Amino acid sequence: MGVAAGLTLTNVYTSIVDVPAWGSAIPDSLQTARQYYQYSNPGNFFRIFSPINQFLGLLSLVLFWKRGKQVRWFLISAFVLYVIGEGMTFRYFYPRNEIMFLSDITDVDKLKITWEQWRNMNWVRSLVIVTGFICSSMALHYSYRASKITGKSYNRSYTTKAMAEV
């Protein structure tokens, strides 16, 4: 869940800080961003942490599959939402990144339209990821609730031994 929260906050930061700067005086502002991102860009962060988030979502689904229907459905939903967020990145954002940061900078109208599309859809992508985070949180809540009701925990022998020592 921590990785999903980090991705969400980074995405929101991009929407609040970076995107307005990119669009402030197109094409000059995009040229400045190109120079700034010459050696590293936000994609370097997302290429590492987005797959980690998806892996952890899938791992949680496998590990908590038998925890109950509510837990399972929240984890399935979270995982699907994380994959949708990544799919949006590849299918929607990467082509627009190429237009804004790699293509010829002379077609100002195309750059403005592309920037506007990017700006608006990044909020949608943030909503998708935060909804996945909420689903993961709900799964955690219902997982604890299920263990409280059934009295089962994953490490019951350790818990019983620790309690006997107290």
C-alpha positions in Angstrom: 0.0 0.0 0.0 2.9 2.3 0.7 4.1 2.1 -2.9 0.6 2.9 -4.2 0.4 5.9 -1.9 3.8 7.1 -3.1 2.8 6.7 -6.7 -0.4 8.6 -6.1 1.3 11.5 -4.3 4.0 11.7 -7.0 1.4 11.7 -9.7 -0.6 14.5 -7.9 2.7 16.4 -7.4 3.3 16.2 -11.2 -0.2 17.6 -11.8 0.2 20.5 -9.3 3.8 21.5 -9.9 5.3 20.2 -13.2 2.3 20.2 -15.6 1.4 23.9 -15.1 5.1 24.8 -15.6 5.2 22.8 -18.8 2.2 24.6 -20.2 2.9 28.1 -18.9 4.4 29.5 -22.2 4.4 26.8 -24.9 6.7 26.2 -26.7 9.4 27.9 -24.6 8.2 26.2 -21.3 8.3 22.8 -23.0 11.8 23.5 -24.2 12.8 24.4 -20.7 11.3 21.1 -19.4 13.2 19.2 -22.1 16.5 20.7 -21.0 15.6 20.0 -17.3 14.8 16.4 -18.1 17.8 15.9 -20.3 19.5 13.5 -17.9 16.6 12.1 -15.8 12.8 12.4 -15.9 9.8 11.2 -13.9 9.6 8.2 -16.1 12.7 6.9 -14.4 10.8 6.8 -11.1 7.6 5.3 -12.5 9.4 2.6 -14.4 10.7 1.3 -11.1 7.9 1.8 -8.7 4.8 1.1 -10.8 5.9 -2.5 -11.6 6.8 -3.0 -7.9 3.3 -1.8 -7.0 1.7 -4.2 -9.4 3.9 -7.1 -8.2 3.0 -6.3 -4.6 -0.7 -6.1 -5.5 -0.6 -9.5 -7.2 1.5 -11.0 -4.3 -1.1 -9.7 -1.8 -3.9 -11.3 -3.8 -2.2 -14.6 -3.8 -1.2 -14.5 -0.1 -4.7 -13.4 1.1 -6.8 -15.3 -1.4 -8.4 -17.5 1.3 -9.0 -14.6 3.7 -12.6 -14.2 2.5 -14.6 -13.0 -0.4 -14.5 -9.3 0.6 -10.8 -9.3 1.0 -10.3 -11.2 -2.3 -12.6 -8.8 -4.3 -10.9 -5.7 -2.9 -7.5 -7.1 -3.7 -8.6 -8.1 -7.2 -10.1 -4.7 -7.7 -6.9 -3.0 -6.5 -4.7 -5.1 -8.7 -6.9 -4.5 -11.8 -6.8 -0.7 -11.1 -3.0 -0.7 -10.7 -2.8 -2.5 -14.1 -5.2 0.0 -15.7 -3.1 2.9 -14.4 0.0 1.3 -16.0 -2.0 0.7 -19.2 -3.0 4.3 -19.3 0.7 5.3 -19.0 1.7 3.1 -21.9 -1.3 3.7 -24.2 -2.1 7.3 -23.4 0.8 9.2 -21.8 3.9 7.8 -23.5 2.7 8.9 -26.9 1.9 12.4 -25.6 5.3 12.5 -23.8 6.9 11.8 -27.1 5.1 14.7 -28.7 5.8 17.1 -25.9 9.4 16.2 -25.0 10.9 14.6 -28.1 9.1 15.7 -31.3 9.6 18.9 -33.3 8.7 21.9 -31.2 7.4 24.1 -34.1 3.7 22.9 -34.1 2.6 25.0 -31.2 -1.1 24.2 -31.6 -0.4 20.5 -31.5 1.8 20.9 -28.4 -0.9 22.9 -26.6 -3.6 20.4 -27.3 -1.3 17.5 -26.3 -0.4 19.3 -23.1 -4.0 20.0 -22.3 -4.9 16.3 -22.9 -2.0 15.2 -20.7 -3.0 17.6 -17.9 -6.6 16.5 -17.8 -6.0 12.7 -18.0 -3.3 12.7 -15.4 -6.0 13.6 -12.8 -8.0 10.6 -14.1 -4.9 8.3 -13.8 -4.4 9.7 -10.2 -8.0 8.8 -9.4 -7.5 5.3 -10.8 -4.4 4.7 -8.6 -5.9 6.2 -5.5 -9.0 4.0 -5.9 -6.7 1.0 -6.1 -5.1 2.2 -2.9 -8.5 2.5 -1.2 -9.3 -1.0 -2.3 -6.0 -2.3 -0.8 -6.8 -0.4 2.4 -10.3 -2.0 2.5 -8.8 -5.4 2.0 -6.5 -4.8 4.9 -9.4 -3.7 7.1 -11.5 -6.7 6.2 -8.5 -9.0 6.6 -8.0 -7.9 10.2 -11.7 -8.1 10.8 -11.8 -11.7 9.4 -8.9 -12.7 11.7 -10.6 -11.1 14.7 -13.9 -13.0 14.0 -12.3 -16.4 13.2 -9.5 -16.0 15.7 -7.1 -17.1 13.0 -3.8 -15.3 12.4 -1.1 -16.2 10.0 1.4 -16.8 12.7 -0.8 -18.2 15.4 1.9 -20.5 17.0 4.3 -17.5 17.4 1.5 -15.4 18.9 0.5 -18.2 21.3 4.1 -18.8 22.3 4.7 -15.0 22.8 1.5 -14.7 24.9 2.6 -17.7 27.1 5.9 -16.0 27.8 4.2 -12.8 29.1 
